Amino acid sequence: MEDRVLEYAPVIICVFIFLVQQHLLVSPEQLEKKHREILENVERKYVTWSSFKDLKAQFTDIQSKIDKIYDVIMNGRE
């Protein structure tokens, strides 16, 4: 078994070096940095679920108020 490992050691080293050069293998620090960048981009570009629900509730409230105003205008004063 050791003979086979030694026989393929140069190939294994070359493949490992290639993977590192092509940035296919990353360190935990690099992965954490990229994760933070992705989270920052998401926060900048997209709304949170709670903000969306609040905005949706506000639109529903506005729609009900508009409906009341429309009813008053169309039916006269109540």
BELNORMO-V671628 format. One record per run of one state. SS is the DSSP state (2 for helix, 1 for strand, 0 for the rest). FROM is the first residue (numbers start at 1). TO is the last residue. If there is no record, write none. Layout:
# BELNORMO-V671628
[[SS | FROM | TO] [SS | FROM | TO]]
This chain:
# BELNORMO-V671628
[[0 | 1 | 1] [2 | 2 | 21] [0 | 22 | 27] [2 | 28 | 45] [0 | 46 | 48] [2 | 49 | 75] [0 | 76 | 78]]
